[in-house]
Amino acid sequence: MRPQRDPAWLGIDVVAVLVFCALGRRSHDEGLDISGLATTAWPFLSGTVLGWLMSRGWRRPTAVVPTGVTVWISTVLVGMALRAATATGVAWSFVAVASTVTAVFLLGWRAVFELVARRRATR
């Protein structure tokens, strides 16, 4: 099973980042309104899009390496840099949690996709 070379796969990453931000807002009792979610998510989504551009994610959107790793690292680094630049706050504990959760989300769906594709190919 070969994934389509389609930038619509970016949508899965966008949803993953939005879920990460929504979970974070909820865990800090900040509410889940659209405005608040957008304020929290934009730095990370900027990194996600940059990661897609740098990795040319549309070529191998479901690949853990290089697409997933590039998107994940870009999401975290750009997200944190933009948060720091806008005085939103970047505690080391937040960097650790954000890195871990986004790794699970952004790399996890790709790993599952690759596992399923391999199993189907061996049948």
C-alpha positions as CSV (number, residue, x, y, z in Angstrom):
1,M,0.0,0.0,0.0
2,R,1.6,3.2,-1.1
3,P,0.2,6.5,0.2
4,Q,-1.0,9.1,-2.2
5,R,1.3,12.1,-2.7
6,D,-1.2,14.5,-1.4
7,P,-0.8,17.5,0.8
8,A,-4.2,16.6,2.4
9,W,-2.1,14.4,4.7
10,L,-1.0,17.6,6.4
11,G,-4.5,17.7,7.8
12,I,-3.7,14.8,10.1
13,D,-0.8,16.7,11.5
14,V,-2.9,19.8,12.0
15,V,-5.5,17.8,13.9
16,A,-2.8,16.2,16.0
17,V,-1.3,19.6,16.9
18,L,-4.8,21.0,17.7
19,V,-5.6,18.0,19.9
20,F,-2.2,18.6,21.7
21,C,-3.1,22.3,22.3
22,A,-6.7,21.5,23.4
23,L,-5.5,18.9,25.9
24,G,-3.0,21.4,27.2
25,R,-5.6,24.2,27.6
26,R,-8.0,21.8,29.3
27,S,-5.3,20.5,31.7
28,H,-4.7,24.2,32.8
29,D,-8.4,25.1,33.0
30,E,-8.0,27.6,30.2
31,G,-11.2,26.6,28.3
32,L,-11.6,25.3,24.8
33,D,-13.0,28.3,22.9
34,I,-11.9,28.8,19.3
35,S,-10.1,32.0,20.1
36,G,-8.1,30.5,23.0
37,L,-7.3,27.4,21.0
38,A,-6.1,29.5,18.0
39,T,-3.9,31.6,20.3
40,T,-2.3,28.5,21.8
41,A,-2.0,26.6,18.5
42,W,-0.7,29.1,16.0
43,P,3.0,28.9,17.0
44,F,3.0,25.1,16.8
45,L,1.0,25.0,13.6
46,S,3.5,27.5,12.0
47,G,6.2,25.0,12.9
48,T,4.2,22.1,11.5
49,V,3.7,23.8,8.1
50,L,7.4,24.8,8.0
51,G,8.3,21.2,8.8
52,W,6.1,20.0,5.9
53,L,7.8,22.5,3.6
54,M,11.3,21.6,4.7
55,S,10.7,17.9,4.4
56,R,8.6,18.2,1.3
57,G,6.1,16.2,3.2
58,W,3.7,15.8,0.2
59,R,6.3,13.4,-1.3
60,R,6.3,10.9,1.5
61,P,3.6,12.1,3.9
62,T,3.3,8.9,5.9
63,A,7.1,8.3,6.4
64,V,8.3,8.5,10.0
65,V,11.7,9.4,8.6
66,P,12.3,12.0,7.2
67,T,8.9,13.6,7.1
68,G,7.6,12.8,10.5
69,V,10.8,13.5,12.4
70,T,11.3,16.8,10.5
71,V,7.7,17.9,11.1
72,W,7.9,17.0,14.8
73,I,11.2,18.8,15.4
74,S,10.0,21.8,13.5
75,T,6.7,21.9,15.3
76,V,8.4,21.9,18.7
77,L,11.4,24.3,17.9
78,V,9.4,26.8,15.9
79,G,6.5,26.6,18.4
80,M,8.7,27.3,21.3
81,A,10.7,30.0,19.6
82,L,7.5,31.8,18.6
83,R,6.1,31.5,22.1
84,A,9.3,32.9,23.6
85,A,9.3,35.8,21.0
86,T,5.7,36.7,22.0
87,A,6.4,36.4,25.7
88,T,3.9,33.5,26.1
89,G,6.2,31.5,28.2
90,V,8.5,28.5,27.7
91,A,9.3,26.6,30.8
92,W,11.6,23.6,30.5
93,S,8.9,21.3,31.8
94,F,6.6,22.5,29.1
95,V,9.3,21.9,26.4
96,A,9.6,18.3,27.7
97,V,5.9,17.6,27.8
98,A,5.3,19.3,24.4
99,S,8.2,17.3,22.8
100,T,6.9,14.0,24.2
101,V,3.2,14.5,23.3
102,T,3.8,15.9,19.9
103,A,6.3,13.0,19.2
104,V,3.6,10.5,20.1
105,F,1.0,12.3,18.0
106,L,3.1,13.3,14.9
107,L,5.2,10.2,14.8
108,G,2.7,7.7,16.2
109,W,0.1,7.9,13.4
110,R,2.9,7.4,10.8
111,A,4.3,4.4,12.7
112,V,0.9,2.8,12.8
113,F,0.4,3.6,9.1
114,E,3.7,2.0,8.2
115,L,3.0,-1.1,10.3
116,V,-0.3,-1.6,8.7
117,A,1.2,-1.1,5.2
118,R,3.9,-3.7,5.9
119,R,1.4,-6.2,7.2
120,R,-0.7,-5.8,4.1
121,A,2.3,-6.1,1.9
122,T,3.3,-9.5,3.4
123,R,-0.2,-11.0,2.9
